[in-house]
Amino acid sequence: MTKAGDRQRRRIPPWLREMAVLVVVALVLSVSLQAFVGRVYFIPSQSMEPTLHGCAGCTGDRIIVDKITFRFSDPRPGDVVVFRAPTSSWNVGYSSTRSTNPIAKALQDAGSWAGLVAPDENDLVKRVIATGGQTVQCCDAQGRVLVDGQPLDEPYVVMDFPFSENTLTCETMPRSGRCFGPVTVPAGNLWMMGDNRSGSADSRAHARDELGGTVPVGDIIGKARLIVLPPSRWGTIESPTIQQH
């Protein structure tokens, strides 16, 4: 038995053993990198237009999300971040992408663990507007979002609800769709808004949930850094300074 076993081991070509080792090492690296360093995410909706593409009929952007930065610092206003849905209200309309076949589901879960399949969770992308302790509302006389009474500088906002001084504001009836608040963000939480203000179900849409529409910092997955696909859209994702105080 021992001699036969020795002969069987000798029949395995060295290149095959080396390939097996390389595959294992590659899988370990993939899991480690995507769990702790960065991961590619798909943008499925138009809520961050035009910063991120996800419009109906277009090719959605794929972005790289940095998971390291927020291990050493907190998200700041202006950052574009990916986060897990913090309450059930954020999950309205979301359904699992997993197969109902238990074998297929097990394979999908294994692929997710290896970073080859998207995780089975509702991950969203928005921009940080206000942080814990700050009060956010809209609007001033020019239709701008205010944080602690100061207007934000938001050059990335192209699509928004109509606002017209003296005719369609937060004081008129009907009032502008931009108007909300004031909301004081709890400590350790964030107020999120999509760049496409008239097409984003963000913190404003969840203001009546148990967190008042805010998102705990602990639910942040990482900071969106790069658009990697499609090639025509490749580039960095800006995080401008939007609060002037």
C-alpha positions as CSV (number, residue, x, y, z in Angstrom):
1,M,0.0,0.0,0.0
2,T,2.8,2.4,0.9
3,K,4.7,1.7,-2.4
4,A,1.5,2.2,-4.4
5,G,0.8,5.4,-2.6
6,D,4.3,6.7,-3.3
7,R,3.9,5.8,-7.0
8,Q,0.6,7.7,-7.2
9,R,2.1,10.8,-5.6
10,R,4.9,10.7,-8.1
11,R,2.5,10.6,-11.0
12,I,1.1,14.1,-10.1
13,P,3.0,16.5,-12.4
14,P,4.9,19.3,-10.5
15,W,3.2,22.0,-12.7
16,L,-0.2,20.8,-11.5
17,R,0.8,21.0,-7.8
18,E,2.2,24.5,-8.5
19,M,-1.0,25.6,-10.2
20,A,-3.1,24.3,-7.3
21,V,-1.0,26.3,-4.9
22,L,-1.3,29.4,-7.1
23,V,-5.1,29.1,-7.3
24,V,-5.3,28.8,-3.5
25,V,-3.0,31.8,-3.0
26,A,-5.0,33.8,-5.5
27,L,-8.3,33.0,-3.8
28,V,-6.9,34.0,-0.4
29,L,-5.5,37.3,-1.8
30,S,-8.9,38.0,-3.5
31,V,-10.8,37.4,-0.3
32,S,-8.4,39.4,1.8
33,L,-8.2,42.4,-0.6
34,Q,-12.0,42.6,-1.1
35,A,-12.8,42.1,2.6
36,F,-10.2,44.6,3.9
37,V,-8.9,46.8,1.1
38,G,-11.3,47.5,-1.7
39,R,-14.1,46.1,-3.8
40,V,-15.9,46.8,-7.1
41,Y,-19.5,47.8,-6.8
42,F,-22.2,48.3,-9.6
43,I,-24.3,51.4,-9.7
44,P,-27.9,50.3,-10.5
45,S,-29.8,53.5,-10.2
46,Q,-29.9,57.1,-11.3
47,S,-29.7,58.6,-7.7
48,M,-26.1,59.8,-8.2
49,E,-26.4,61.2,-11.7
50,P,-24.4,62.8,-13.2
51,T,-21.5,61.9,-10.9
52,L,-22.2,58.2,-11.2
53,H,-24.1,56.6,-14.1
54,G,-27.0,54.2,-13.4
55,C,-29.7,55.6,-15.5
56,A,-32.4,53.6,-17.3
57,G,-31.0,52.3,-20.7
58,C,-27.4,53.2,-20.0
59,T,-24.4,51.1,-18.9
60,G,-24.2,51.4,-15.1
61,D,-20.8,52.5,-13.7
62,R,-18.6,50.1,-11.7
63,I,-16.7,51.8,-9.0
64,I,-13.9,50.8,-6.7
65,V,-14.7,51.3,-3.0
66,D,-11.8,51.9,-0.6
67,K,-12.4,50.1,2.7
68,I,-9.2,51.3,4.4
69,T,-9.7,55.1,4.8
70,F,-12.6,54.9,7.3
71,R,-10.7,52.6,9.5
72,F,-8.5,55.5,10.5
73,S,-10.8,58.5,9.9
74,D,-14.5,59.3,9.8
75,P,-16.5,60.1,6.7
76,R,-16.7,63.9,6.1
77,P,-19.2,66.1,4.2
78,G,-18.7,65.8,0.5
79,D,-17.5,62.1,0.5
80,V,-19.3,59.7,-1.8
81,V,-19.7,56.5,0.2
82,V,-21.2,53.0,-0.1
83,F,-23.3,51.8,2.9
84,R,-25.6,49.0,4.0
85,A,-29.3,49.8,4.3
86,P,-29.6,50.8,8.0
87,T,-33.3,50.2,8.5
88,S,-36.1,48.3,6.8
89,S,-37.5,51.5,5.1
90,W,-34.3,51.6,2.9
91,N,-35.1,48.1,1.7
92,V,-38.4,48.8,0.1
93,G,-38.3,47.5,-3.4
94,Y,-35.1,45.5,-2.8
95,S,-35.1,41.8,-3.2
96,S,-32.4,39.2,-2.8
97,T,-30.4,38.2,-5.8
98,R,-29.8,34.7,-4.6
99,S,-31.3,31.7,-6.3
100,T,-34.1,29.7,-4.6
101,N,-32.2,26.5,-5.5
102,P,-30.2,25.6,-2.4
103,I,-27.2,24.3,-4.4
104,A,-27.1,27.4,-6.6
105,K,-27.5,29.6,-3.6
106,A,-24.6,27.8,-1.8
107,L,-22.4,28.4,-4.9
108,Q,-23.4,32.1,-5.0
109,D,-22.6,32.5,-1.3
110,A,-19.2,30.9,-1.9
111,G,-18.6,33.2,-4.8
112,S,-19.5,36.2,-2.7
113,W,-17.1,35.0,0.0
114,A,-14.4,34.9,-2.6
115,G,-15.3,38.3,-4.0
116,L,-16.6,36.9,-7.3
117,V,-20.3,37.5,-6.7
118,A,-22.1,40.6,-5.2
119,P,-22.9,40.2,-1.5
120,D,-26.6,39.4,-0.6
121,E,-27.3,42.8,0.9
122,N,-28.8,46.1,-0.1
123,D,-25.7,48.3,-0.6
124,L,-26.4,51.9,-1.5
125,V,-24.2,54.9,-2.7
126,K,-24.8,58.5,-1.6
127,R,-22.9,61.6,-0.6
128,V,-22.3,62.6,3.0
129,I,-24.0,66.0,3.6
130,A,-24.0,66.4,7.4
131,T,-22.4,64.6,10.3
132,G,-23.3,64.0,13.9
133,G,-24.4,67.0,15.8
134,Q,-25.1,69.1,12.7
135,T,-28.5,70.5,11.7
136,V,-29.4,70.1,8.0
137,Q,-32.4,71.6,6.1
138,C,-33.4,73.1,2.9
139,C,-33.6,75.8,1.7
140,D,-32.2,79.3,1.8
141,A,-33.5,82.1,-0.5
142,Q,-31.4,80.7,-3.4
143,G,-32.7,77.1,-2.9
144,R,-29.5,75.8,-1.3
145,V,-29.1,73.1,1.4
146,L,-28.1,74.6,4.8
147,V,-26.0,72.9,7.4
148,D,-25.9,74.8,10.8
149,G,-27.4,77.7,8.9
150,Q,-24.7,77.9,6.3
151,P,-25.3,77.1,2.6
152,L,-23.4,74.3,1.0
153,D,-21.3,74.6,-2.1
154,E,-22.5,71.7,-4.3
155,P,-21.3,72.0,-7.9
156,Y,-22.1,68.4,-8.5
157,V,-25.9,69.0,-8.2
158,V,-27.3,69.3,-11.7
159,M,-30.8,67.8,-11.3
160,D,-33.0,69.1,-8.6
161,F,-36.6,70.1,-7.9
162,P,-37.7,73.5,-9.2
163,F,-37.1,76.4,-6.9
164,S,-38.0,80.0,-7.7
165,E,-37.5,82.9,-5.3
166,N,-40.8,84.5,-4.3
167,T,-42.9,82.1,-6.4
168,L,-41.9,78.5,-5.6
169,T,-40.0,78.3,-2.3
170,C,-40.4,76.7,1.1
171,E,-42.8,79.4,2.2
172,T,-45.2,79.2,-0.8
173,M,-48.2,76.9,-1.4
174,P,-47.5,74.6,-3.0
175,R,-43.9,74.7,-1.8
176,S,-40.8,73.5,-3.6
177,G,-39.9,69.7,-3.6
178,R,-36.5,70.7,-2.3
179,C,-37.7,71.6,1.1
180,F,-37.1,69.5,4.2
181,G,-36.0,69.7,7.8
182,P,-34.6,71.0,9.9
183,V,-33.0,67.7,11.1
184,T,-30.3,67.4,13.8
185,V,-28.1,64.4,13.0
186,P,-27.5,62.2,16.0
187,A,-23.9,61.6,17.2
188,G,-22.3,58.8,15.2
189,N,-24.7,59.1,12.3
190,L,-24.7,60.8,8.9
191,W,-27.2,62.6,6.7
192,M,-27.0,61.2,3.1
193,M,-28.2,62.7,-0.2
194,G,-27.9,61.6,-3.8
195,D,-26.5,64.1,-6.3
196,N,-29.6,63.7,-8.4
197,R,-31.8,65.5,-5.9
198,S,-35.0,65.0,-7.8
199,G,-34.4,61.3,-8.3
200,S,-32.9,60.0,-5.1
201,A,-34.6,58.1,-2.2
202,D,-32.0,59.2,0.3
203,S,-32.2,60.4,4.0
204,R,-35.0,62.8,3.1
205,A,-37.2,59.8,2.1
206,H,-36.6,58.0,5.3
207,A,-36.9,60.8,7.8
208,R,-39.8,59.0,9.6
209,D,-37.9,55.8,10.3
210,E,-36.3,55.0,13.7
211,L,-33.1,56.7,12.8
212,G,-34.7,59.8,11.4
213,G,-33.3,59.0,7.9
214,T,-29.7,59.1,9.2
215,V,-27.2,56.4,8.6
216,P,-24.9,55.1,11.4
217,V,-21.2,55.4,10.7
218,G,-20.9,51.7,11.5
219,D,-23.0,50.9,8.4
220,I,-20.5,52.6,6.1
221,I,-18.7,50.1,3.8
222,G,-16.2,52.4,2.3
223,K,-15.4,55.5,0.2
224,A,-16.0,55.5,-3.5
225,R,-12.7,56.3,-5.2
226,L,-12.7,55.4,-8.9
227,I,-15.0,54.6,-11.8
228,V,-13.4,51.6,-13.5
229,L,-16.1,50.6,-16.0
230,P,-17.1,51.3,-18.7
231,P,-13.7,52.5,-20.1
232,S,-15.3,55.7,-21.4
233,R,-16.2,56.7,-17.9
234,W,-12.9,55.9,-16.2
235,G,-11.8,58.5,-13.6
236,T,-11.7,59.6,-10.0
237,I,-14.7,60.4,-7.9
238,E,-14.4,63.8,-6.3
239,S,-15.0,64.6,-2.7
240,P,-15.1,68.4,-2.6
241,T,-15.2,70.5,0.5
242,I,-18.9,71.5,0.7
243,Q,-19.1,73.1,4.1
244,Q,-17.3,76.4,4.4
245,H,-17.0,76.6,8.1
